Amino acid sequence: MSDQQPDLVTLTNVANESEAKSLIGLFEEEGISVFINGGDDLSLFGEDLGDVQLIVKKVDYEKAVKLLEEIEAENSEIDWSQVDVGEPED
């Protein structure tokens, strides 16, 4: 983001806006404002059209990194072979 404000930094990139929005909720619960750049989510139509940057204020960056690491650690412990995701749609 070339015109990014000097007090903002990119935290991470995620695959789509749906993922970004779910993460934003977790960050906001901890008092961290997150902004997004990129995307164009058309997930209602089965399409995610781009990489999305999660951007935070510099003052929140360290706290955001720690929270992101906790989220990633929790997700890495999920044994997806044991999760019932239902029957595939035709």
Residue, then its C-alpha position, 0 to 999 in steps of 0.5 A: m500500500s504505497d499511500q499507507q499512513p506512516d502510523l499504519v503497518t501491515l500485520t499479515n496477508v490473508a487469502n480473502e475478505s471472509e478470512a479477514k473479517s473473521l480475524i478482524g472480529l477477534f482483534e477488535e475483541e482485544g481492542i485492536s483496530v484492524f483495517i483491510n486493503g485489497g480483496d473484492d470478496l464475491s464469496l456469495f458467488g463462490e469467488d474470492l478475488g484476491d489477497v487481503q492485507l490486514i493493517v494495524k496502527k504501529v502502537d498496536y503492532e506488537k500486541a497484534v502479532k502476539l494475538l495472531e500467533e495465538i490464533e495460528a497456534e490454536n488453529s494448528e492444533i485442530d485435527w481436521s480429519q476429525v471435524d464433521v463438515g457434513e456431506p458434499e453438495d452436488 
